[in-house]
Amino acid sequence: MDRIAAIRESLATWVCGLLSFFPLIGVIPAIYAIANWRHMRRYCQLEWNPGDYYLKWGAVLAIWNLIFTAFALVATAAWFIAKSVL
């Protein structure tokens, strides 16, 4: 993979990581960011990636969003269950 494509894919991962912070809608960009991170790790192992910083942070932001979304869904479900029992 050439460096221009590596930078472009790294920035796409970073942007999707940022977009993943929209509640519920951000799950789709988060999944894309993690899939793109895995793809770039596989195909750019031996080459230097100038956009590696953006690639890492895009994946970190996406993972944070997925954890936060899962926590919010569990908390909401627990609240509804607790409210229906009382």
Buried (B, 14 or more C-beta within 10 A) or exposed (E): EEEEEBBEBBBBBBBBBBBBBEEEEBBEBBBBBBBBBEEBBEBBEEEEBEBBEBBBBBBBBBBBBBEBBEEEEEEEEEEEEEEEEE
